[in-house]
Amino acid sequence: MFGVREPGSRFLAVLPVPPRHRRPAFFYFVTSGILAIERLLVDDLQITPAETKARLDRDDAILLVDVREPWETQLCQIAGAQLIPMGSIPANLQTLDVDGEVICYCHHGVRSLDVAVWLRSKGVEHARSMTGGIDRWSIEIDPSIPRY
């Protein structure tokens, strides 16, 4: 949503964000003609590939979920990840309701963020999205994983 306000005053109007710019857990505020992005809840919803790798190396209780389509996993995948395509998440909700953390990833992190937000709304408190998806994982963690 766009919130319009005068400097030093409360918000005067709240306008919808155009659909192509909509992202869950983001709010856009227009202040003094400058678009400032306030990230609310995003730090709690997202995890970097480096943090994910560190948790996997420590053998933390993590369920790593690949929400891409099967054809995408044929191109590349992270070892140990469970494939549950985004469209199949609702049917597999019981599988994802675990005590540990659920970390979702996709190609660039957009679908997985949507899944993490949806899982949180359904009571999976520790659902998170890996920022940048497998593409960022390939750049920062494992260059042997092909990029597409």
MARFI-850057 format. One record per residue: residue number from 1; residue in one letter; y, z, x of N, C-alpha, C in turn. Coordinates in Angstrom, 3 decimals. Each point is the difference from the previous one (the first is absolute). Layout:
NUM,a,Y,Z,X,Y,Z,X,Y,Z,X .
...
This chain:
1,m,-1.176,0.000,0.843,1.176,0.000,-0.843,1.237,0.000,0.887 .
2,f,1.015,-0.645,-0.459,1.265,0.051,0.690,0.835,1.084,-0.651 .
3,g,0.502,0.923,0.792,0.896,1.011,-0.510,1.387,-0.297,0.531 .
4,v,0.965,-0.173,-0.856,1.356,-0.348,0.418,0.873,1.234,-0.148 .
5,r,0.739,0.319,1.062,0.885,1.159,-0.076,1.226,-0.226,0.870 .
6,e,1.028,0.715,-0.329,1.212,-0.010,0.802,-0.177,1.026,1.116 .
7,p,0.661,-0.189,1.151,-0.118,0.984,1.073,0.371,1.394,-0.495 .
8,g,-0.874,0.978,0.273,0.259,1.381,-0.366,-0.224,0.334,-1.459 .
9,s,-0.601,-0.918,-0.763,-0.223,0.278,-1.423,-1.484,-0.112,-0.341 .
10,r,-0.323,0.349,-1.219,-1.371,-0.133,-0.495,-0.280,-1.472,-0.315 .
11,f,-1.259,-0.331,-0.223,-0.349,-1.378,-0.337,0.649,-0.413,-1.313 .
12,l,0.543,-1.208,-0.010,0.662,-0.510,-1.191,-0.948,-0.838,-0.841 .
13,a,-0.916,-0.725,0.644,-0.909,-0.877,-0.731,-1.301,-0.134,0.773 .
14,v,-1.052,-0.220,-0.720,-1.292,-0.258,0.613,-0.470,-1.350,-0.515 .
15,l,-0.217,-0.914,0.904,-0.380,-1.355,-0.359,-1.410,-0.282,0.505 .
16,p,-0.785,-0.799,-0.721,-1.356,-0.313,0.475,0.050,-0.890,1.241 .
17,v,-0.982,0.201,0.886,-0.139,-0.824,1.190,-0.724,-1.270,-0.406 .
18,p,0.439,-1.167,0.481,-0.722,-1.232,-0.331,-1.469,0.132,0.399 .
19,p,-0.946,-0.540,-0.808,-1.426,0.206,0.235,-0.477,-0.331,1.409 .
20,r,0.502,-1.033,0.630,-0.498,-0.352,1.329,0.420,1.009,1.066 .
21,h,0.954,0.871,-0.315,0.443,1.019,0.948,-0.571,1.378,-0.327 .
22,r,-0.769,0.083,-1.066,-0.523,1.284,-0.449,-1.098,0.489,0.932 .
23,r,0.067,1.223,0.400,-1.034,0.638,0.801,-0.205,1.403,-0.550 .
24,p,-1.230,0.430,-0.162,-0.203,1.368,-0.469,0.544,0.990,1.014 .
25,a,0.496,1.091,-0.481,0.492,1.111,0.810,1.286,-0.317,0.763 .
26,f,0.681,-1.081,-0.321,1.284,-0.308,0.621,1.081,0.067,-1.064 .
27,f,1.146,0.508,0.378,1.155,-0.031,-0.874,1.150,-0.568,0.814 .
28,y,0.743,-0.921,-0.591,1.103,-0.640,0.680,1.304,0.548,-0.556 .
29,f,0.878,0.419,0.875,1.277,0.532,-0.431,1.112,-0.838,0.624 .
30,v,0.969,-0.397,-0.821,1.146,-0.736,0.495,1.136,1.010,0.145 .
31,t,0.480,0.139,1.225,1.056,0.956,0.272,1.094,-0.702,0.789 .
32,s,1.194,-0.008,-0.506,1.158,-0.601,0.664,-0.270,-1.437,0.431 .
33,g,-0.726,-0.761,-0.833,-0.252,-1.400,0.298,-1.103,-0.222,1.022 .
34,i,-0.589,1.053,0.527,-1.066,-0.137,0.994,-1.310,0.416,-0.648 .
35,l,-1.032,-0.822,0.148,-1.305,0.335,-0.555,-0.706,0.945,0.959 .
36,a,-0.212,1.221,-0.435,-0.715,0.985,0.807,-1.347,0.244,-0.652 .
37,i,-1.038,-0.013,0.776,-1.337,0.215,-0.550,-0.421,1.426,0.279 .
38,e,-0.264,0.726,-1.062,-0.532,1.349,0.124,-1.480,-0.077,-0.274 .
39,r,-0.782,0.458,0.927,-1.442,-0.040,-0.170,-0.464,1.367,-0.492 .
40,l,-0.413,0.033,-1.261,-0.472,1.226,-0.603,-1.514,-0.071,-0.136 .
41,l,-0.677,0.989,0.477,-1.442,0.117,-0.084,-0.760,-0.982,0.878 .
42,v,0.665,-0.927,0.639,-0.692,-1.019,0.769,-0.673,0.598,1.224 .
43,d,0.649,0.964,0.647,-0.616,0.608,1.166,-1.316,0.670,-0.355 .
44,d,-0.080,0.534,-1.193,-1.227,0.646,-0.451,-1.041,-1.015,-0.446 .
45,l,0.433,-1.175,-0.437,-0.910,-1.024,-0.499,-0.531,-0.908,1.105 .
46,q,0.695,-0.098,1.102,-0.389,-0.938,1.036,-0.397,0.704,1.287 .
47,i,-0.837,-0.678,0.762,-0.463,0.494,1.288,-0.030,-1.189,0.955 .
48,t,0.383,0.213,1.238,0.029,-1.093,0.967,-1.412,-0.292,0.517 .
49,p,-0.218,-1.181,0.541,-1.295,-0.299,0.603,-0.349,0.964,1.137 .
50,a,0.988,0.414,0.792,-0.262,0.927,1.104,-0.487,1.353,-0.531 .
51,e,0.636,0.493,-1.073,-0.441,1.262,-0.603,-1.400,-0.136,-0.596 .
52,t,-0.254,-1.142,-0.622,-1.319,-0.254,-0.577,-1.062,-0.007,1.091 .
53,k,0.267,-0.697,1.095,-0.945,-0.071,1.121,-0.258,1.387,0.571 .
54,a,1.044,0.798,0.166,-0.156,1.353,0.533,-0.885,0.848,-0.913 .
55,r,0.174,-0.124,-1.298,-0.817,0.758,-0.944,-1.446,-0.474,0.008 .
56,l,-0.191,-1.302,0.112,-1.366,-0.522,0.084,-0.685,0.482,1.283 .
57,d,0.746,0.024,1.103,-0.555,0.455,1.280,-0.354,1.484,-0.034 .
58,r,0.753,0.785,-0.779,-0.274,1.437,-0.128,-1.102,0.283,-1.012 .
59,d,-0.512,-1.033,-0.641,-1.015,0.137,-1.045,0.478,0.846,-1.173 .
60,d,1.296,-0.146,-0.339,0.524,0.681,-1.188,-0.705,-0.559,-1.239 .
61,a,0.025,0.764,-1.075,-0.611,-0.441,-1.262,0.879,-1.072,-0.631 .
62,i,-0.285,-1.254,0.341,0.800,-1.132,-0.474,-0.916,-1.031,-0.624 .
63,l,0.425,-0.522,-1.125,-0.651,-1.149,-0.602,0.951,-1.172,0.201 .
64,l,-0.366,-0.926,0.856,0.822,-1.177,0.290,-0.424,-1.107,-0.955 .
65,v,0.944,-0.448,-0.836,-0.304,-0.965,-1.052,0.769,-1.293,0.237 .
66,d,-0.736,-1.093,0.095,0.567,-1.334,0.138,0.163,-0.565,-1.408 .
67,v,1.239,-0.216,-0.443,0.244,-0.471,-1.367,0.206,-1.512,-0.065 .
68,r,-0.298,-0.692,1.098,0.134,-1.461,0.014,-1.180,-0.638,-0.741 .
69,e,0.053,-1.294,-0.146,-1.068,-0.758,-0.648,-1.141,-0.244,0.995 .
70,p,-1.220,-0.218,-0.504,-1.144,-0.212,0.906,0.196,-1.122,1.018 .
71,w,0.655,-1.095,-0.398,0.206,-1.094,0.952,0.881,0.432,1.164 .
72,e,0.909,0.950,-0.240,0.868,0.485,1.067,-0.775,0.859,0.996 .
73,t,-0.973,0.760,-0.489,-0.783,0.844,0.906,-0.925,-0.837,0.867 .
74,q,-0.311,-1.217,-0.437,-0.801,-0.899,0.836,0.800,-0.462,1.217 .
75,l,1.320,0.008,-0.113,0.856,-0.387,1.123,0.123,1.121,1.019 .
76,c,0.173,1.227,-0.477,0.149,1.156,0.883,-0.103,1.273,-0.825 .
77,q,-0.386,1.081,0.665,-0.083,1.291,-0.675,0.019,1.127,1.017 .
78,i,0.300,1.193,-0.474,-0.018,1.194,0.836,-1.366,0.654,-0.187 .
79,a,-0.650,0.287,1.103,-1.340,0.590,-0.052,0.011,1.303,-0.783 .
80,g,-0.970,0.157,-0.874,-0.136,1.227,-0.772,0.748,0.012,-1.321 .
81,a,0.776,-1.047,-0.267,0.756,-0.054,-1.248,-0.913,-0.406,-1.153 .
82,q,0.298,0.535,-1.176,-0.747,-0.328,-1.208,0.805,-1.032,-0.777 .
83,l,-0.628,-1.134,-0.333,0.681,-1.052,-0.745,-0.024,0.311,-1.494 .
84,i,1.190,0.187,-0.559,0.178,0.110,-1.454,1.248,-0.826,-0.321 .
85,p,-0.185,-1.266,-0.404,1.170,-0.839,-0.294,0.930,0.665,-1.010 .
86,m,1.278,-0.300,0.118,1.023,0.621,-0.837,-0.357,-0.059,-1.480 .
87,g,-0.500,-1.126,-0.465,-0.350,-0.144,-1.411,-1.168,0.868,-0.430 .
88,s,-0.789,0.489,0.950,-1.165,0.836,-0.303,0.282,1.487,0.128 .
89,i,1.202,0.355,0.411,0.337,1.415,0.217,-0.202,0.841,-1.261 .
90,p,0.493,-0.427,-1.184,-0.192,0.842,-1.181,-1.473,0.291,-0.300 .
91,a,-0.860,-0.979,0.192,-1.424,0.192,-0.265,-0.659,0.918,1.029 .
92,n,0.622,0.168,1.155,-0.555,0.819,1.075,0.776,1.301,0.210 .
93,l,0.736,0.414,-1.002,0.835,1.189,0.139,-0.822,1.231,0.369 .
94,q,-1.183,0.160,-0.576,-0.843,1.162,0.312,-0.372,0.023,1.475 .
95,t,-0.230,-1.155,0.596,-0.345,-0.105,1.420,1.145,0.473,0.879 .
96,l,1.213,-0.204,-0.473,1.180,0.300,0.805,0.533,1.418,-0.204 .
97,d,-0.557,0.721,-0.941,0.446,1.371,-0.247,-0.780,0.936,0.928 .
98,v,0.436,0.061,1.239,-0.686,0.789,1.026,0.893,1.143,0.460 .
99,d,-0.600,0.955,0.724,0.764,1.144,0.500,0.923,-0.387,1.147 .
100,g,-0.432,-0.934,0.822,0.804,-0.408,1.151,1.069,-1.004,-0.384 .
101,e,0.574,-0.585,1.014,1.072,-0.961,-0.198,-0.574,-1.393,-0.237 .
102,v,0.632,-0.742,-0.896,-0.361,-1.389,-0.262,1.110,-0.860,0.582 .
103,i,-0.342,-0.806,1.004,0.993,-0.883,0.616,-0.366,-1.431,-0.358 .
104,c,0.907,-0.658,-0.701,-0.204,-1.382,-0.432,0.745,-0.941,0.934 .
105,y,-0.562,-1.175,0.192,0.722,-1.026,0.750,-0.300,-1.374,-0.585 .
106,c,0.910,-0.916,0.247,-0.164,-1.385,-0.432,0.480,-0.889,1.150 .
107,h,0.527,-1.162,-0.303,0.454,-0.900,1.055,1.296,0.499,0.645 .
108,h,1.034,0.237,-0.813,1.291,0.439,0.528,0.470,1.357,-0.531 .
109,g,-0.735,0.616,-0.900,0.355,1.329,-0.482,0.632,0.069,-1.372 .
110,v,0.198,-1.133,-0.656,0.635,0.006,-1.316,-1.013,0.386,-1.084 .
111,r,-1.130,-0.690,-0.020,-1.034,0.319,-0.997,-0.501,1.427,0.167 .
112,s,-0.205,0.412,1.245,-0.521,1.352,0.229,0.993,1.070,-0.433 .
113,l,1.293,-0.275,0.114,0.997,0.954,-0.479,-0.057,0.104,-1.516 .
114,d,-0.158,-1.135,-0.666,-0.153,0.020,-1.461,-1.238,0.802,-0.400 .
115,v,-1.105,-0.188,0.727,-1.230,0.725,-0.296,0.194,1.494,0.231 .
116,a,0.643,0.374,1.095,0.225,1.417,0.300,0.851,0.665,-1.089 .
117,v,1.029,-0.694,-0.458,0.846,0.537,-1.067,-0.826,0.168,-1.271 .
118,w,-0.827,-0.996,-0.336,-0.819,0.072,-1.205,-1.018,1.137,0.110 .
119,l,-0.645,0.120,1.162,-0.976,1.076,0.199,0.655,1.374,-0.148 .
120,r,1.200,0.147,0.545,0.720,1.272,-0.155,0.246,0.293,-1.472 .
121,s,0.343,-1.027,-0.765,0.265,0.204,-1.434,-1.258,0.392,-0.754 .
122,k,-1.160,-0.322,0.559,-1.280,0.338,-0.631,-0.600,1.280,0.567 .
123,g,0.747,0.707,0.842,-0.442,1.294,0.476,-0.630,0.037,1.376 .
124,v,-0.058,-1.127,0.680,-0.519,-0.013,1.374,1.171,0.386,0.906 .
125,e,0.134,1.297,0.259,1.194,0.552,0.639,0.220,-0.461,1.436 .
126,h,-1.058,-0.300,0.708,0.132,-0.327,1.417,-0.159,-1.495,0.281 .
127,a,0.363,-0.833,-0.960,-0.044,-1.452,0.195,1.229,-0.436,0.779 .
128,r,-0.224,-0.843,1.010,1.109,-0.518,0.816,-0.235,-1.466,0.305 .
129,s,1.037,-0.657,0.429,-0.053,-1.410,0.371,0.324,-0.141,1.478 .
130,m,-0.765,-0.835,0.687,0.285,-0.242,1.413,1.099,-1.061,0.101 .
131,t,1.127,0.383,0.573,1.145,-0.909,0.090,-0.327,-1.216,0.859 .
132,g,0.385,-1.149,-0.488,-0.203,-1.231,0.753,-1.392,-0.578,-0.120 .
133,g,-0.918,0.753,-0.614,-1.348,-0.493,-0.234,-0.774,-0.338,1.260 .
134,i,-1.013,-0.830,-0.175,-0.857,-0.368,1.124,0.754,-0.864,1.011 .
135,d,1.056,-0.667,-0.454,0.811,-0.802,0.914,0.658,0.900,1.048 .
136,r,0.588,1.092,-0.434,0.631,0.942,0.945,-1.067,0.714,0.841 .
137,w,-1.162,0.291,-0.602,-1.114,0.601,0.736,-0.397,-0.922,1.159 .
138,s,-0.070,-1.288,-0.278,-0.365,-0.985,1.025,1.025,-0.050,1.129 .
139,i,1.253,0.161,-0.324,1.063,-0.045,1.009,0.033,1.279,0.828 .
140,e,-0.086,1.153,-0.669,0.212,1.279,0.683,-1.271,0.682,0.512 .
141,i,-1.122,-0.199,-0.675,-1.199,0.776,0.315,-1.100,-0.852,0.626 .
142,d,-0.377,-1.084,-0.650,-1.142,-0.800,0.449,0.327,-1.490,-0.008 .
143,p,0.514,-0.523,1.118,0.366,-1.419,0.070,-1.187,-0.957,-0.148 .
144,s,-1.242,0.517,0.082,-1.165,-0.870,-0.171,-0.213,-0.393,-1.470 .
145,i,0.669,0.709,-0.916,-0.086,-0.361,-1.418,0.919,-1.197,-0.241 .
146,p,-0.566,-1.102,-0.488,0.842,-1.198,-0.198,1.057,0.216,-1.079 .
147,r,1.144,-0.605,0.217,1.080,0.042,-0.989,-0.075,-1.267,-0.825 .
148,y,0.373,0.114,-1.256,-0.015,-1.190,-0.877,1.217,0.002,-0.891 .
